[in-house]
Amino acid sequence: MRMASSLRNQKSSIELSNRSNSPKTVIVEPWAEELVLLPSETWLVVCESPEVEPIPVDLYEDAFIVHGVKRSIVRIFSRGEEIWTSFPPLE
């Protein structure tokens, strides 16, 4: 018999903060979604998947690239409000 906790997805999260004076592009792969992170903003990226995995993020001078992990759902929050969700889960 499986334990109830093994039936749920695990969550990993990371904060993206723009401490510069200019907007940054946030690209969510493999969906190729582009969002704009304004100066002084911080977003929370949450990845739900069957296994706990770190969220890969590439940092460039003017952009962040967030990579979804296999069998995951990625959600992005700003000030507690969900602003983007991947659908369907990445296979």
Secondary structure, 3 states (H helix, E strand, C coil): CCCHHHHCCEEEEEEEECCCCCCEEEEEECCCEEEEECCCCEEEEEEEECCCCCCCEEECCCEEEEECCCCCEEEEEECCEEEEECCCCCC
